[in-house]
Amino acid sequence: MASYAKDPRCLAMAEALVPLLRRACPEGAGGFGGSYQVNLDDEEAVGLGGVELIRAAMRRAARQLGWKVTTIGWIGTSLG
């Protein structure tokens, strides 16, 4: 699996996600009690860099907030 740690697309997406995650979670909850769900069709996900890049950006953004994170993503399904 490729590492997206230094990928500029991942860094930019993570920066954009941080304020969204902050708003999705109660103040001082450390990531508990909040969630952020993104529903994309396969074409949209590919246009953003692919499911793995999106998941890496979500994990990076959550870590910037000091949260423990779990990401789930499926390719090629109605849950993609």
GIDAPE-V222802 format. One record per pair of residues at least 12 apart in sequence whose ideal C-beta (glycine too) atoms are under 8 Angstrom apart, sorted by the first residue. I is the first residue (numbers start at 1). GAP is how many residues later the second one is. If there is no record, write none. Layout:
BEGIN
i=I gap=GAP
i=I gap=GAP
END
This chain:
BEGIN
i=1 gap=51
i=2 gap=50
i=4 gap=48
i=4 gap=49
i=4 gap=52
i=4 gap=53
i=5 gap=51
i=7 gap=42
i=7 gap=46
i=7 gap=49
i=9 gap=40
i=9 gap=44
i=9 gap=48
i=10 gap=39
i=10 gap=43
i=10 gap=46
i=10 gap=47
i=10 gap=50
i=11 gap=49
i=13 gap=35
i=13 gap=36
i=13 gap=40
i=13 gap=41
i=13 gap=44
i=13 gap=48
i=14 gap=43
i=14 gap=44
i=14 gap=46
i=14 gap=47
i=14 gap=50
i=15 gap=46
i=17 gap=19
i=17 gap=40
i=17 gap=41
i=17 gap=44
i=18 gap=43
i=18 gap=46
i=18 gap=47
i=20 gap=16
i=21 gap=13
i=21 gap=15
i=21 gap=40
i=21 gap=41
i=21 gap=44
i=21 gap=46
i=22 gap=43
i=24 gap=12
i=25 gap=42
i=30 gap=36
i=30 gap=37
i=31 gap=31
i=31 gap=34
i=31 gap=35
i=31 gap=36
i=31 gap=37
i=31 gap=38
i=36 gap=22
i=38 gap=16
i=40 gap=14
i=40 gap=40
i=41 gap=39
i=42 gap=33
i=42 gap=34
i=42 gap=38
i=45 gap=30
i=45 gap=35
i=51 gap=22
i=51 gap=23
i=51 gap=24
i=51 gap=29
i=52 gap=21
i=54 gap=19
i=55 gap=16
i=55 gap=18
i=58 gap=13
i=59 gap=12
END
